Amino acid sequence: MSMQDKDGHYPMLGIQEFRKGQLAGRDELLFNELHGERHIDKPHKHDFFIIMLFDRGKGIHHIDFTAHPVGDRQVHLLFPGQVHRWNIESVTTGYQLMIGRSLFERFSPYFRFATTNYQHHPVVPLSDAAFTLLHYEFDAIKKELETGDSLYELLDARTAVIAALVSKEAEKVFPDFKVYQSEPRLVRFLQLIDLSFREEKLVSFYARQLHISANYLNILCRKKLHVPATQLIQQRVVLEAKRLLQATGQSVKEIAFELGFVDHAYFSNFFKAQTGITPTAFRLQ
């Protein structure tokens, strides 16, 4: 299947484009096995959630422009809208669940931490015990899908168990876990940024939503996360700009407008100040 559109860019892919050739599935949930060499050289993104369970793995998985080594007994998480590509070597074996938005919204509360945490740390190493439990749930989902009259209730329950198990293991590798546990306002701040970064880029807006002053929100971010609040907002804007530049055919002007910039020259200057490179140069990399 070719993912390239007429402009030479790579669009958002829907779950329906992957139904053909899957081992088992229904409208909003597909199961697939990963065996051997796989290459996706051009970055693209999906409008659905993917969770990959690797038994054995070797290669590199690029998620949102960060290279993650593929290894044995790992979970890789890919959230809707994230950009990815990979080069996986022949020794690799694993399992993949593609989960549509409606099902994802039903079980996502069982991920115990903010989505941003998982997006920053999308690869979770597993203990032997955790791998065994997750493998059982993946296999049970496959068998349920293969029955032909699979029950939504069972699939919902099993995906929720998977989210809870992954979160339990992720707790061990999230460096800021204790920070967010002790300061839930920072979790809410990140959630609000994710919802509003296109329209709202001032710390004062988010501080009002959190019922604290902008100065105190800055103090919290500097003390707990060692960055100013403004930087967290800017990082989210830059990440989305990179995704749009790499995985859509929108012009720089269109991307600037989508991200809330009234002037595309100002957007270009902002992007270069944050990344050291112009939007056009980044797209051509």
C-alpha positions as CSV (number, residue, x, y, z in Angstrom):
1,M,0.0,0.0,0.0
2,S,1.4,3.4,-0.9
3,M,0.9,6.1,1.7
4,Q,2.2,8.9,-0.4
5,D,-0.3,11.5,-1.7
6,K,-0.1,13.5,-4.9
7,D,1.9,16.3,-3.3
8,G,4.6,13.9,-2.1
9,H,3.6,14.2,1.5
10,Y,2.3,11.5,3.9
11,P,-1.3,12.0,5.2
12,M,-3.0,10.9,8.4
13,L,-3.9,7.2,8.0
14,G,-7.2,5.8,9.2
15,I,-7.7,2.3,10.8
16,Q,-9.8,1.2,7.9
17,E,-6.7,1.3,5.6
18,F,-5.2,-1.5,7.7
19,R,-8.1,-4.0,7.8
20,K,-7.0,-6.0,4.8
21,G,-4.5,-8.7,5.7
22,Q,-5.0,-8.4,9.5
23,L,-5.1,-11.7,11.4
24,A,-8.3,-10.7,13.3
25,G,-10.4,-7.6,13.9
26,R,-13.6,-5.7,14.0
27,D,-14.4,-2.1,13.2
28,E,-12.5,-0.4,16.0
29,L,-9.9,-3.0,17.0
30,L,-7.4,-4.9,14.8
31,F,-4.9,-7.5,15.9
32,N,-1.7,-8.2,13.9
33,E,1.5,-10.2,14.5
34,L,4.9,-8.7,13.8
35,H,7.4,-11.2,12.3
36,G,10.7,-10.3,10.7
37,E,12.0,-7.3,8.9
38,R,9.8,-4.2,8.4
39,H,10.7,-0.8,7.1
40,I,8.7,2.5,7.0
41,D,11.2,5.1,5.8
42,K,8.8,8.0,5.4
43,P,7.2,9.5,8.5
44,H,3.4,9.4,8.8
45,K,0.8,9.4,11.5
46,H,-2.5,7.7,12.3
47,D,-5.8,8.8,13.6
48,F,-6.0,5.8,16.0
49,F,-4.0,4.3,18.9
50,I,-1.4,1.6,18.4
51,I,0.2,-0.6,21.1
52,M,3.0,-3.0,20.2
53,L,4.2,-5.8,22.4
54,F,7.6,-7.0,21.4
55,D,8.8,-10.5,22.5
56,R,12.1,-10.2,20.6
57,G,13.1,-7.0,18.9
58,K,16.0,-5.3,17.1
59,G,15.9,-2.1,15.2
60,I,15.0,1.6,15.5
61,H,11.5,3.0,16.0
62,H,11.3,6.8,15.4
63,I,8.4,8.4,17.4
64,D,7.9,12.1,17.2
65,F,11.4,12.6,15.8
66,T,13.1,10.7,18.6
67,A,14.9,7.4,17.9
68,H,14.0,4.5,20.2
69,P,15.9,1.2,20.0
70,V,13.6,-1.8,19.6
71,G,14.5,-4.5,22.1
72,D,13.2,-7.7,23.8
73,R,10.2,-7.6,26.0
74,Q,9.1,-4.0,25.4
75,V,5.8,-2.1,24.8
76,H,5.7,0.7,22.3
77,L,2.9,3.2,22.4
78,L,1.8,5.4,19.5
79,F,-1.0,7.9,20.2
80,P,-3.3,9.4,17.5
81,G,-1.5,12.2,15.7
82,Q,2.1,11.1,16.6
83,V,4.5,10.8,13.7
84,H,6.5,7.6,13.3
85,R,8.7,5.5,11.1
86,W,10.7,2.4,11.8
87,N,13.3,0.0,10.6
88,I,12.9,-3.4,12.3
89,E,15.3,-6.3,11.8
90,S,14.5,-9.9,10.9
91,V,14.8,-11.4,14.4
92,T,11.8,-9.3,15.5
93,T,8.6,-11.0,16.8
94,G,5.7,-9.3,18.4
95,Y,2.1,-8.3,18.5
96,Q,0.2,-5.2,17.5
97,L,-3.2,-3.8,18.5
98,M,-4.7,-1.0,16.4
99,I,-7.5,0.7,18.4
100,G,-10.0,3.2,17.0
101,R,-10.8,6.4,18.7
102,S,-14.1,5.4,20.3
103,L,-12.6,2.3,22.0
104,F,-9.4,4.3,22.9
105,E,-11.5,6.9,24.6
106,R,-13.3,4.2,26.6
107,F,-10.1,2.5,28.0
108,S,-7.7,5.5,28.1
109,P,-8.6,6.5,31.6
110,Y,-7.0,3.2,32.7
111,F,-3.6,4.8,31.7
112,R,-2.9,6.2,35.1
113,F,-0.8,9.2,33.9
114,A,-1.2,12.1,31.6
115,T,-1.0,11.3,27.9
116,T,2.0,13.6,27.7
117,N,4.0,11.3,30.0
118,Y,3.5,8.3,27.6
119,Q,4.2,10.5,24.6
120,H,7.5,11.6,26.1
121,H,8.4,8.0,27.1
122,P,6.6,5.8,24.5
123,V,8.8,2.7,25.1
124,V,8.3,0.8,28.3
125,P,10.6,-2.1,29.2
126,L,8.8,-5.1,30.8
127,S,9.6,-7.5,33.5
128,D,9.2,-11.1,32.7
129,A,6.0,-11.3,34.8
130,A,4.5,-8.2,33.1
131,F,5.3,-9.5,29.7
132,T,3.6,-12.8,30.5
133,L,0.5,-11.0,31.7
134,L,0.4,-8.7,28.7
135,H,1.0,-11.6,26.2
136,Y,-1.9,-13.4,27.8
137,E,-4.2,-10.4,27.2
138,F,-3.1,-9.9,23.6
139,D,-3.7,-13.6,22.9
140,A,-7.1,-13.5,24.5
141,I,-8.1,-10.5,22.4
142,K,-6.9,-12.3,19.2
143,K,-9.0,-15.4,20.1
144,E,-12.1,-13.3,21.0
145,L,-11.8,-11.4,17.6
146,E,-11.5,-14.7,15.8
147,T,-14.8,-16.0,17.1
148,G,-16.7,-13.8,14.6
149,D,-19.2,-12.7,17.2
150,S,-16.8,-11.1,19.7
151,L,-18.3,-9.2,22.6
152,Y,-17.5,-5.5,23.0
153,E,-17.7,-5.9,26.8
154,L,-14.9,-8.5,26.8
155,L,-12.7,-6.5,24.4
156,D,-13.2,-3.3,26.5
157,A,-12.3,-5.1,29.7
158,R,-9.1,-6.7,28.2
159,T,-7.9,-3.4,26.7
160,A,-8.5,-1.7,30.0
161,V,-6.4,-4.4,31.7
162,I,-3.6,-3.8,29.2
163,A,-3.6,-0.1,29.9
164,A,-3.4,-0.7,33.6
165,L,-0.6,-3.2,33.3
166,V,1.4,-0.9,31.0
167,S,0.9,2.0,33.5
168,K,2.2,-0.2,36.3
169,E,5.4,-0.9,34.4
170,A,5.7,2.7,33.1
171,E,5.7,4.0,36.7
172,K,9.2,2.5,37.0
173,V,10.6,4.5,34.0
174,F,8.8,7.8,34.1
175,P,11.4,10.1,35.6
176,D,8.8,12.7,36.6
177,F,6.3,10.2,38.1
178,K,6.8,11.3,41.7
179,V,6.6,15.0,40.7
180,Y,3.3,14.6,39.0
181,Q,2.0,12.4,41.8
182,S,2.8,15.1,44.3
183,E,1.7,18.1,42.2
184,P,-1.5,17.2,40.2
185,R,-1.8,20.8,39.0
186,L,1.1,20.1,36.7
187,V,-0.6,17.1,35.2
188,R,-3.7,19.3,34.6
189,F,-1.5,22.0,33.1
190,L,-0.1,19.6,30.5
191,Q,-3.6,18.4,29.8
192,L,-4.8,21.9,29.2
193,I,-1.8,22.7,27.0
194,D,-2.7,19.7,24.8
195,L,-6.3,20.9,24.5
196,S,-5.6,24.6,23.9
197,F,-2.1,25.2,22.6
198,R,-3.3,26.3,19.2
199,E,-5.4,29.1,20.5
200,E,-3.8,30.0,23.8
201,K,-0.1,30.6,24.2
202,L,0.0,32.8,27.3
203,V,0.8,31.3,30.8
204,S,-1.9,33.6,32.2
205,F,-4.7,31.7,30.4
206,Y,-3.6,28.3,31.9
207,A,-3.0,29.8,35.3
208,R,-6.6,31.1,35.4
209,Q,-7.9,27.6,34.5
210,L,-5.9,26.2,37.4
211,H,-7.1,29.0,39.8
212,I,-3.5,30.1,40.5
213,S,-1.5,33.1,39.5
214,A,0.8,33.0,36.4
215,N,3.7,33.7,38.6
216,Y,3.0,30.8,40.9
217,L,2.5,28.5,37.9
218,N,5.9,29.5,36.7
219,I,7.4,28.9,40.1
220,L,5.9,25.4,40.1
221,C,7.3,24.5,36.7
222,R,10.7,25.8,37.5
223,K,10.9,24.1,40.9
224,K,9.4,20.7,39.9
225,L,10.2,20.4,36.1
226,H,13.2,22.8,35.9
227,V,11.7,24.7,32.9
228,P,9.5,27.9,32.8
229,A,5.8,27.4,32.1
230,T,6.1,29.2,28.7
231,Q,8.7,26.7,27.5
232,L,6.2,23.8,28.0
233,I,3.6,25.6,25.8
234,Q,6.2,26.4,23.2
235,Q,7.5,22.8,23.1
236,R,4.0,21.6,22.4
237,V,3.5,24.1,19.6
238,V,6.9,23.1,18.0
239,L,6.0,19.4,18.3
240,E,2.8,19.9,16.4
241,A,4.5,22.1,13.8
242,K,7.0,19.3,13.2
243,R,4.2,16.7,12.8
244,L,2.4,18.8,10.3
245,L,5.5,19.7,8.3
246,Q,6.6,16.0,8.1
247,A,3.3,14.3,7.7
248,T,0.9,16.6,5.8
249,G,0.9,18.5,2.5
250,Q,-0.1,21.8,4.1
251,S,1.9,24.8,3.2
252,V,3.9,26.6,5.9
253,K,1.4,29.4,5.8
254,E,-1.5,27.0,6.3
255,I,0.4,25.3,9.2
256,A,1.1,28.7,10.8
257,F,-2.7,29.6,10.6
258,E,-3.7,26.2,12.0
259,L,-1.3,26.7,15.0
260,G,-2.8,30.1,15.8
261,F,-0.2,32.4,14.2
262,V,-1.7,35.3,12.2
263,D,1.5,35.9,10.3
264,H,3.5,33.0,8.7
265,A,6.7,35.0,8.9
266,Y,6.3,35.3,12.7
267,F,5.7,31.5,12.8
268,S,8.8,30.8,10.8
269,N,10.9,33.0,13.1
270,F,9.4,31.3,16.1
271,F,10.1,27.8,14.7
272,K,13.7,28.8,13.8
273,A,14.3,30.3,17.3
274,Q,13.1,27.0,18.9
275,T,14.8,24.5,16.6
276,G,17.6,26.4,14.9
277,I,16.2,25.6,11.4
278,T,13.4,27.1,9.3
279,P,10.1,25.2,8.7
280,T,10.9,24.7,5.1
281,A,14.4,23.3,5.8
282,F,13.0,21.0,8.4
283,R,10.4,19.7,5.9
284,L,13.2,19.0,3.4
285,Q,15.4,17.0,5.9
